[in-house]
Amino acid sequence: MFVHVTSAANAPRIRRSGIRAAGSGQGGLRGVYCFPVLPSYTLTHQWLRELARFGSRGGIVAVHVRLDDDQLVLVGRYTDRTRDAQATVPAAEAVRRIAALDDPRGWEVFVPRAIGPREVHRIRTAPQGVGWRYQPDAHGVRPCTCFGCRIRGGYGARRLRERMPHPLDGPPPPARVLLARVAAAGEPGDPAVLREVLHWFGTRRRGPLSQLTGLAAHPDPSVREELVWAVVRWSTPGVAELLDGLAEDPHADVREAVEAVRESP
């Protein structure tokens, strides 16, 4: 038996036609995320509070699902997904692996298909405060409020940023100031200074691309990699051509950065 948590507004559709394969899993597969039913109610529903942070319609409900023991699923920790490290095993083996763990928090099971209505055992309400809010063991840990970690519109996000401002938070310096720092960094330029400048450029929607393309030939690969992340969201003409060139970079980190930004939505 597995549990899939979803918005209460989806319950009528799930009773009628099952669970859509709306989740995106390892390797680009589409399917349904769930978790085995364990003796611990809190562990079984550990993902509820985390998913509720991103909004729900009518609260979160728990959908109990029965799968054949030989149904192939992906199992692993959520951090394994990006490394293609989740294992493909039968559903019964996935339950055995998770039940044997001392700490199964953060683990997940991914069914690479839709769930049919006959596989839905029951749908019931669940306490909305179960599970961890941000990540396992996050309680008592100072949250990071940097541009990359913070969630815009999240509960209490503005108060959190006001109470604990991050040194790399905006507003960014004007473009002319940043370009002056690039010029002052010399030739080829201090990598630490250039990475900081590119960080600030990465918070903008447009930028002086023609004055930064020279950094694509910087001898330090960390600068070239930071350049990828800085310009990826720009609407300035020429970004695609710059990324095409960096996709052929001799350093693997730079090539992987280009591949990652092209795969992200």
N, C-alpha and C positions, 0 to 999 in steps of 0.2 A: 504494500500500500504506500502511495506517495501523496504528498500534499503540494498543490499549486495555489499560490496566493494571488488574488487579483481584485479589481474593483467590484463592489457589490452590483454596480450597474451592468456588469457583464454576465451576471448569474442567469437571467432568463435565456440569453443566447446560448450559454454553455449547456443548460439543461436541454435545449432544443437541438443543438447541432455540435456540441463538444467544444473543445478548446482549439482555437486557431494556432497555426504554427507561426506566431508573430515574433518569437524571440530569435535573436541573432546569436548563434553559437560559434564555437571554435571552427575555423576553416570556412567561415561564411555560411554554415548550415543554418537552416530555418527550422524551428521546432518550439518546444515548450520546456521551460525550466520548472523543476519540482525538487522535492526533498523527501527522503524516506520518513515514514512515521516511526519515531523512536519512543522509548519509554518516557523521555523527558519532553513535556509539552513545550517548554521554552525553546529547546533545541529544534524540535520539529518545525516550529513557526518562527525561527530566528530571523528570517528575511522579511517578516511582515513590517516591522517598524521602519526598516531601511527603505522598502518600496513605498511606504506611505508618505515618505518625505517628498516624493516626486508627484504627489497628487493622486487623489482617488475620487471616484464618484459614488458617494454613499458609504464610504468606508471600505475596508478590506475584508474579504471573505476567504475562507479556506475551502478549496475544492479537493476532495479526496478522490484519487485516481487508482484504479487497479490495472496493472500491466502484466503481461505474460512474463514468466521468469526468464525466458530466452530472448526477450526484446532487447536489442542492442541499444545502449545508451552511452553517453559520455559522462564520466565522473571525475571530479577533481576539485581542487580549491579554486575560488574565483580568480585568483591571481595566475593560475596555470593556463587560463584560457588564452591570454595574449601570447604565451610562449608555446602554444600548441602542445601542451604537456598533459592535457586531460586524456584519460585512457578510455578506449572503447571496450566495454564489457557488457555481459548480459545484465538485465535489471536485478536479478537475484544477487549477482556478485557485487553490484554497486551498493546494495543494501548491506551486504556483509562487510564490505570495506569501510563504509561510514560508521556502522555500528561498532566496529572494532577500534575506532579511533578514541584516544583519550580526550581529544578536543575537536569535535567535528564542526566547530563554528567556522563559517566562511566556505564550507563545502557545498557543492551543488550537483544536481543530476540534470542532464539535458537530454530530452527525448527528441531525436531528429525527425519529427513528423508531427502532424496534428493528433490530438486526442479525440477519439470518437465519442459520441454521446453514451454508448453502451459501456464505455470504460470509466465513465464518471460514476463513482459510487454514491457520493452525497456532497452537498454544498451546505456549509454552516457558517455562522458568524464566528468571529474570533475577537478576543480582547485586542484593542488597537495599540496597546503599549508593550506588546511582547517583542523581544529581540533587541538587537543593537541598532542604534540610530545611524551611525556613520560607518563604522567598521568594527570588527571584533577587538575588544580591549581598548576601545576609544575612550571609555569613561575615565575621567581623571587626567587625560592627556591633553595638553594645550593644543587646541586646533590651529591649523595653519590657515592664515587668511590671505595668502599670496594670490595673485591673479589666476594661477593655474589650479589651485586647490579649492578656492571658494566656489560656492554654488550660488549664482545670482538668483535672487528671489526666494532663497531658502528661508525657513523659519528662523527668525532672529539674526539673519545674515548681516543686516545693516548695523544693528547694535554690536555685533561681534567685531565688525571692522572698525567701528568707532572706539571700542574698548581696547582692541589689540591691533592697531594699524601695523601693516607689514612694511618694512623698509623699501621693498620693491613695488609697492602700490603706487598708483597714479595720484594726481594727473601726471602724465609724462612731460618731460621738458620739451620745449618747442623744437621743431625739426632743425632749425638753424643752430641751436645750441648743441644738439646731438651731432650734427655734421662737423661742428667746430671741434668736438671731442675726437672725432675720427681723424681729423686733420692733425690735431695736436698729438695723437698717438704715434705719429711718425710712420716710417716705412720699414718693414711691412705693417707695423703697428703692434702695440701691446695686446696680446690675446685677451687678457682680463678686461681691459678697457673696452675693447671692441665687442666682447660678449655682452657687457652691461649696456652698451649703446644699442646693440641689436635687440636686447630684451625690451627696451623702451620702444623701439620701432615696432616690435611685435604687438604692442597694445594699440596700434593705430590701424585705421582702415585703408589708408593710402600712404604713400611715402615717396621720397626721392629715389626711385629705383636706379636711375641712371648713375647716381653718385655712390651707389653701394655695390654695383655689380662687380667692381674691382675686387671686393672681398671674396668673390668666388675663387680667386686664385691665391688666397692667403695661404702661407705654408702650414699654418696650424689647422688641422681638421676640425677642431672644436669650434673655430670661428666659422668655417664653411657650414658646419651642421647648424649652428645658431642662426646663420643667414637663412637657411631653409625655413626654420620655424618662425622667423621674423616676417617673412614676406608672404607666407602661404595664404593668409586671409586678405591680402591687399587686393583691391580692385584696380590697381595701377596697371596699365598695359605693359606687357613684357614679362610679367611674373611667370607665365607658363614656359616661356623660352628659357628663362633663367633656371627654372627647376629641371627642364630637359637637360641642360648642360650639367647641372649638379647630379643628375641621375647617373651620369657616367663618371663620377668622381672616383679617383683611385682608392679612396678610403671607404671601408665598409660602413662605418657609422654614418657617413654623409649619404651614401646610397640608401641605407635603411631608413634614414629620416625622410628622404623624398618619397620612398615607397609608403611609409606610414601616413604622411600627409595626403597622399593621393588616395589611400584607402579609406581615410576618415571622411564622414559625411560633411 
